């Protein structure tokens, strides 16, 4: 599906057909839609399809008719069982002489503020500034999701203190996987930004240069945060793997001690159950005497094990 937008004064409106200065936003299009857009905008089909390949790398290319910029953007998993898990998908930004086109596999938090017209100084006809604003918003979303990952990891860590299962460690592993995706994608985006800054591939005004510098700074900050959280998670997983193993050993130690103590009454009862003459066999209170003897031995053994810290 694709929608056409255009800035009119301070508002953004939806158009029925493509006009000069319009922005075309494409989300998971079918073959017919791609063919129509390719014909209307004179954009090669392979450029429109590039952002629909999840394995496509971030890059910038110059073509005769347009400039193609591919970046990696973060998205949250739609699976409710994987809450707090993130991955990255490509976002294609195609700049033609008259229009700008964005292509993605699904709706995302990077483009949504532009659709809602909540981005300051945003106009669809200022294509270079729009491109840099997308980069800037992308870095902000990375930082937001990184903070979410940090909060989620804190919650999981609090459960790990009393856990004997692997579920929490698996969740931390998923978070670490998200951080690996983020780190790799952010570094790819950094290469694209540096290429834009160094090679002057896109015409820029002084205000655009300042915005580009801000975008590079935000992207570097996201890379640093991703690396820091990844290192923390790796250390945490190693530490809590040992904690879970130690908790399990403590439980086994306790159960072994309880088993030994319980075996005392069983052993005493087995002695008095032999088919031979035994003490108290003619005593009316034999059962209570034997029972108290068993309890006495069990208590003595328990006190001994507590003093030796075997519990």
C-alpha positions in Angstrom: 0.0 0.0 0.0 1.2 3.5 -0.7 0.0 7.0 0.3 0.8 10.4 -1.1 1.4 13.3 1.2 2.2 17.0 0.7 3.0 19.9 3.0 0.6 22.8 2.6 1.7 25.6 4.9 1.9 24.0 8.4 -0.3 21.0 7.6 0.3 17.8 5.7 -2.5 16.6 3.5 -3.2 13.4 1.6 -3.3 13.6 -2.2 -5.0 11.4 -4.8 -2.2 11.7 -7.3 1.5 12.5 -7.3 2.4 16.1 -7.5 5.7 18.0 -7.4 7.0 18.3 -3.9 4.9 15.3 -2.7 6.1 12.5 -0.5 5.1 8.9 -1.4 5.2 6.5 1.6 5.1 2.8 0.6 4.5 0.0 3.1 4.8 -3.6 2.0 3.5 -3.0 -1.5 2.5 -5.7 -4.0 3.9 -6.1 -7.5 1.1 -4.0 -9.1 1.8 -1.1 -6.8 5.5 -1.3 -7.4 5.0 -1.3 -11.2 2.7 1.7 -11.1 5.0 3.7 -8.9 8.0 2.8 -11.0 6.2 3.9 -14.2 4.8 7.2 -12.6 8.1 8.3 -10.9 10.6 6.9 -13.4 12.3 4.8 -10.7 13.8 1.4 -11.6 11.8 -1.4 -10.0 14.9 -2.9 -8.4 15.4 0.3 -6.3 11.8 0.1 -5.0 12.3 -3.6 -4.2 15.6 -3.1 -2.4 14.1 -2.0 0.8 11.7 -5.0 0.8 14.7 -7.4 1.2 15.4 -7.9 5.0 19.0 -8.9 4.2 19.7 -5.7 2.2 22.6 -3.6 3.6 22.6 0.1 4.3 24.1 2.1 1.5 23.7 5.2 -0.7 23.7 5.1 -4.5 23.5 7.7 -7.2 21.4 6.9 -10.3 20.7 9.0 -13.4 17.1 9.7 -12.3 17.4 9.5 -8.5 19.4 9.1 -5.3 18.8 5.9 -3.3 19.5 5.7 0.4 19.0 2.5 2.4 19.3 2.6 6.2 18.5 0.0 8.9 15.7 1.0 11.3 14.7 -0.7 14.5 11.3 -2.4 15.0 9.7 -4.2 17.9 8.6 -7.8 17.5 4.9 -8.3 16.9 4.9 -11.5 18.8 3.4 -10.9 22.3 5.5 -13.7 23.7 8.6 -11.8 22.6 7.8 -8.6 24.3 10.9 -6.4 24.6 12.6 -8.1 21.6 13.7 -6.0 18.7 15.3 -6.4 15.3 16.0 -4.2 12.3 14.6 -3.9 8.8 15.7 -1.7 5.8 14.1 1.6 5.0 14.5 2.9 1.5 14.6 6.6 0.8 14.5 7.5 -2.9 15.0 11.2 -3.9 14.0 12.2 -7.4 14.0 15.6 -9.0 10.5 16.4 -7.8 9.6 13.9 -5.1 10.8 11.8 -2.2 9.8 8.2 -1.7 10.1 6.0 1.5 9.7 2.2 1.2 9.5 -0.2 4.1 8.2 -3.7 4.9 6.0 -2.5 7.8 4.8 0.5 9.6 7.4 1.8 12.1 8.2 4.4 14.7 10.6 6.2 12.5 8.1 7.3 9.8 5.1 7.6 12.0 5.8 11.1 13.5 6.1 12.5 10.0 2.7 11.0 9.1 1.3 12.6 12.2 3.0 15.9 11.4 4.6 16.1 14.9 8.2 16.7 13.6 9.3 20.3 13.8 10.3 22.1 10.6 9.1 19.3 8.4 8.1 19.9 4.8 7.7 17.3 2.1 9.3 19.5 -0.6 12.5 20.0 1.4 13.9 16.6 0.4 17.4 16.9 1.8 16.2 18.1 5.2 13.5 15.4 5.2 16.2 12.8 4.6 18.3 14.0 7.5 15.3 14.3 9.7 14.6 10.6 9.0 18.2 9.8 10.0 17.8 11.9 13.2 14.5 10.3 14.1 16.0 6.9 13.4 18.8 7.5 15.9 16.3 8.7 18.5 14.2 5.5 18.1 17.3 3.4 18.5 18.1 5.2 21.8 14.5 4.8 23.0 14.6 1.0 22.3 18.0 0.7 23.9 16.6 2.3 27.1 13.7 -0.2 26.9 16.1 -3.1 26.6 18.0 -1.8 29.6 14.7 -1.6 31.7 13.6 -5.1 30.5 17.0 -6.6 31.5 16.7 -5.0 35.0 13.3 -6.7 35.5 14.7 -10.1 34.3 17.7 -9.7 36.5 15.5 -9.2 39.6 13.7 -12.5 38.8 17.0 -14.3 38.3 18.0 -13.8 41.9 15.4 -16.5 42.9 15.2 -18.5 39.7 16.2 -22.0 39.1 15.0 -22.1 35.4 16.6 -21.1 32.1 13.7 -19.0 31.0 15.2 -15.7 32.2 18.6 -16.5 30.7 16.9 -17.2 27.4 15.2 -13.8 27.6 18.5 -12.2 28.2 19.9 -14.0 25.3 17.1 -12.6 23.1 17.9 -9.1 24.4 21.6 -9.6 23.6 20.6 -10.7 20.1 18.6 -7.5 19.7 21.7 -5.5 20.8 23.8 -7.3 18.2 21.3 -6.4 15.5 21.3 -2.8 16.7 25.1 -2.5 16.9 25.6 -3.9 13.4 22.9 -1.7 11.8 24.0 1.5 13.5 27.6 1.0 12.2 26.2 0.5 8.7 24.1 3.7 9.1 27.3 5.5 10.3 29.1 4.5 7.1 26.2 6.0 5.0 26.2 9.2 7.0 30.0 9.6 6.7 29.8 9.0 3.0 27.1 11.7 2.7 29.2 14.1 4.7 32.5 13.4 2.9 31.4 12.9 -0.7 28.8 15.6 -1.0 26.4 13.2 -2.7 23.4 15.3 -1.8 23.0 19.1 -2.2 23.0 20.7 1.2 22.5 24.1 2.7 24.3 25.4 5.9 21.3 24.4 8.1 21.4 20.9 6.6 25.1 20.6 7.4 24.4 21.4 11.1 21.6 18.9 11.1 23.9 16.2 9.6 26.4 16.8 12.3 23.7 16.4 14.9 22.6 13.1 13.3 26.2 11.7 13.3 26.5 12.6 17.0 23.2 10.9 17.9 24.1 7.8 15.8 27.5 7.6 17.6 25.8 7.9 20.9 23.4 5.0 20.0 26.4 2.9 19.0 28.2 3.5 22.3 25.0 2.7 24.3 24.5 -0.5 22.3 28.0 -1.6 23.0 27.8 -0.8 26.7 24.5 -2.6 27.2 25.8 -5.6 25.2 28.9 -5.9 27.4 26.7 -5.6 30.5 24.3 -8.2 29.3 27.1 -10.6 28.4 28.6 -10.3 31.9 25.2 -10.6 33.5 24.4 -13.8 31.7 27.7 -15.3 32.7 27.2 -14.3 36.3 23.7 -15.5 36.6 24.4 -18.8 34.8 26.7 -19.4 37.8 24.0 -18.1 40.2 21.4 -20.5 38.8 23.8 -23.4 39.1 24.6 -22.4 42.7 20.9 -22.1 43.6 20.4 -25.6 42.2 23.3 -26.9 44.2 21.9 -25.4 47.4 18.5 -27.0 46.8 20.1 -30.4 46.1 22.2 -30.0 49.3 19.0 -29.2 51.3 17.1 -32.2 49.9 20.0 -34.5 50.5 20.2 -33.3 54.2 16.5 -33.8 54.6 16.7 -37.3 53.1 19.4 -38.3 55.5 17.4 -37.0 58.5 14.3 -38.8 57.4 16.2 -42.0 56.9 16.9 -42.2 60.7 13.3 -43.1 61.7 13.1 -45.5 58.8 16.3 -47.2 60.0 15.1 -47.4 63.6 11.8 -48.8 62.6 13.5 -51.4 60.4 15.5 -52.6 63.4 12.5 -53.1 65.6 10.6 -54.7 62.7 12.9 -57.7 62.6 11.5 -61.2 63.4 13.7 -61.6 66.5 13.4 -60.7 70.1 13.8 -56.9 70.5 13.6 -54.4 73.4 10.2 -53.2 74.4 8.4 -56.0 72.5 6.1 -56.6 75.5 5.8 -53.0 76.5 2.4 -51.4 76.0 4.1 -48.1 75.1 6.6 -49.6 72.8 5.5 -47.6 69.8 5.8 -44.2 71.5 9.2 -45.2 72.9 10.5 -46.2 69.6 9.0 -43.1 68.0 10.7 -40.8 70.5 14.0 -42.6 70.0 13.8 -42.0 66.3 12.9 -38.3 66.8 15.8 -37.9 69.3 18.3 -39.3 66.8 16.9 -37.1 64.0 17.1 -34.0 66.2 20.7 -34.8 67.2 21.7 -35.3 63.6 19.9 -32.1 62.5 21.7 -30.0 65.1 25.0 -31.5 64.0 24.3 -30.8 60.3 23.3 -27.2 61.1 26.5 -26.6 63.1 28.5 -28.0 60.2 26.5 -25.7 57.8 25.3 -28.7 55.8 21.8 -27.2 55.5 
